[in-house]
Amino acid sequence: MNLPPKSQLTDAKYQKILKLIDDLGMDLSEIEEKFVHGGGKGGQKINKSTNTVQLKHLPTGTLIKYQKHRERSMNRILALRELLEKLNPDKKNAEIEKKRKQKKRRKRKQLTS
């Protein structure tokens, strides 16, 4: 896997991703990257295009599927960030992930009500 272009991210966020890669001592060749068809809401465009990013860290078998944006480049960057945060055993990142899940759960609950 090559490092995605920094397109829509600020320099600080992109530097944070680079720092996470260095801290973990990770080689990007250990990550397998696939682009698959999206699904869910969004109509014909999201279901026909291959902008969903699927990253797999080969040594640990950790799998991340990411489809938040329509742009593939943005999904690549954010998927990589999510994978790195999942592999980093830092407590701070675990709390951030917990808050993300809570927010997602609240949003889903709000949409169904």
N, C-alpha and C positions, 0 to 999 in steps of 0.2 A: 504494500500500500504506500502510495506517495502522500505527502502532507498536502491537505487541501488548500486552495488559495484562500486568502483571508477575506475576500469579497466584502461582506456586510458587517463584519465584526470590527470592533474598535481595537486599537493597538494593544491596549491593556488586557483585553480578554484573549487576544491571540497570543500574547506573551505568556499569559497564565497557562494556556494549553501547552506551549513549548516547555515551560518550566515543569509542568506535571510529567511530561515525557522524559525530561532529564532526571527528575527526582526518582522516578520509577526505574530508570535505567532501561527503558523499553526500546526495543528495536521495532521499527514500523513494519519490517518484513514478517513479524510474528502475527500481524493482524490480517485476516482475510476479509476482503471487502466485496460485497455483492450489491447490485441494484435490482430491486424487485418491483413488481406492480403494486401500486397502492390500493387501498380499499377504504370503505366507509364513506362518510359524507364528503361531498365535493364534486359530485357529478362525473360526467364522462371523462373529463380531463384527468382527474386524479386516478381513475381506474385504468386508463389506457397508458399513462406515462410511467416510466420506471424511475421514479424519483424517491422511492423509499430506500433507505440505506440499511444494509444489514452488515454489521461488523462482528467478527468472531475472533477472539484472542485464542490462538491455537494452543499455547501451553496450558492455559487454565480451562479452556472450553467455554468461557463466558461469551454469551451472545446478546447483542443489542440490536433492536430493530427500531428505526427512527423515521417518523413521517409527521412532522409538524408543519413544514412549509412546503410551498410548491416548488421552490428552487432546490435542485439537487445539491448544489454547492453548499448552501446553508445547512441542509440536512446532514451532509458529510461532516462539517465542522462540529455541529452540535452532537452528532452521534459519537464522534471521536471524544469529545469532552465528557459525555456521559459514560463512555466505556472507561476512560482514564479515572474518573471519579469513583466508578464502581470497583476498579482494581486497586485504588489507593486506600489503604486501611486507616486513613486519618479519621478521627472522630468527628471533626468539623464537617467533613464531606458527608458523613453518615447522617448528621443532623440536617444538612441541606437536602439530602435525598428524601429524608422523612417528611420534611416540610413540603417538598414538591408533590409527594404522593398524597399528603393530606389535602393540598390545594386541588389536585386533580380529582380526588374523591368528592370534595365539596362541589366542584364545578359539575361533575357528572350527576350528583344528587340534585343540584339546582335545576339542571336541564330536564330531568325526569319529572320533577314536581309540577 
